[in-house]
Amino acid sequence: FFFFFFFQAEDGIRDVERSRGLGDVYKRQGSLIATGDLNGVGKVWDLRTGRSVLNLLGHVRRIIAMTFLPNGYQVATGSDDNTIRVWDLRRRSTIYSIPAHHKAVADIRFEESEGKFMVSAGYDGVCKVWNTRDWQVVAKFAVANAKLTSASPNKDASLIVTTSTDKMFKLWELSKGVPEGGSKAE
C-alpha cells in the first residue's frame, strides 16, 4: 500500500483514493520522503528502494504537519499532542521536542534561504517564529476566534502569511511580532 502510493506522490499532495482519507502527511526531500499517520508514527522512506529507512517514534497523537529542514538531514513534525519534534536522520533520533502550542500544531515551515527560522501555526490561533539555533520563540502573532491552518514565511522570514478556519489570510511583518511572553498581536 505505502510503496505504490509514495512512488506516485508529488510533494505535499495527498491521494485520497489510495489513502482512504486516513490523513497521511508527507514531505519529499530528494530521494527521501517522510510520512506521518494518525497514530503519531512517522517514517522516512528511500524512494530509490521503496523501503522505510527510519521510524520516527515519539508523538502520542496523530502527525498533522511535517517538513524537511533546508539542510536536508533533519525533519520536523507537528502533532495533535501540541508538540513539534525535530529529528536528525544521521543520528536516527529526536534532537528536540518542543512544547509548541496549547492546541494541535497545524503547520510548520522553514525559511528557505538558510533555515535560521521555523514558523509554526496552531489550532490555538497563534503563529510562532522560532530561532533554529536554540529553538526559542522570537515572535508570535495571534488571530481572534479562529484556528490557524497554515503559516508560510518568505525566503528571509521577514513576512509570514497565515490562513485560518475563518476563511481569512493575513500577512504579518516579522518586525512587528511580539516576543514570547508579551501581549498578542492582531
Disulfide bonds with the S-S distance in Angstrom:
none
